[in-house]
Amino acid sequence: MRSRPQQHVFLVDDEPKILGAAREALEQAGLKVTCFRRGSDCLKQMAGQRCDLLVTDVRMPGVDGIELLAEARRIAPWLPVVVLTGYGDVEMAARAFKCGACDFIQKPFSRETLLSAVKNTLENIGPIDPVLGKSLSRMERRVLRLLLEGKSNKETAHLLKRCVRTVENHRLRIMRKFGVSNVFELFGNRADRRGLVEVSSGR
């Protein structure tokens, strides 16, 4: 499979046999795979770990696949998603694609079908910014907190005792790490929910 070295796939399915078989197939294709039985566990991990592709079942207890897809895309707007289901129909496929799914596979699926969908999705996402998804530095966290409070570059520079150009550079790098192009997208991404904003203004 022609892909970036050790791309990381998050795989979510509440059926152990399917989860195990899919993991084996993806790992044999050279991908790093982290498995989850629950969507909520996947979201917690996604807040602090790089994920290049999400593959998720639809019918699961708690957070279902459509909810997981929508929330994952809010956390990481660039994230490609492949949806699996044993109950596929036109309405569900439409909901998945509306929420941003790149592909839709109905169970039972063959190893070849899974690998083809994953390969095509990873090859079509284009080049990824090398800093995308990386952790924020201490200063970037402070700038982000003030940004989410509505402070301007000038106000942020004054509060942090930095020049405006330095603050602008930090903001640009923050945008790159979140995969957004403006402040409105950053707010839509709800960066504070990822645990990346410092609560204490004294830090």
Secondary structure, DSSP 4 states (H G I P E B T S, - for coil): ---STT-EEEEE-S-HHHHHHHHHHHHHTT-EEEEESSHHHHHHHHTTS--SEEEEESS-SSS-HHHHHHHHHHH-TT--EEEEESS--HHHHHHHHHTT-SEEEESS--HHHHHHHHHHHHHHS----TTTTPPPPHHHHHHHHHHHTT--HHHHHHHHT--HHHHHHHHHHHHHHHT-SSHHHHHHTTGGGGT-S-S-TT-
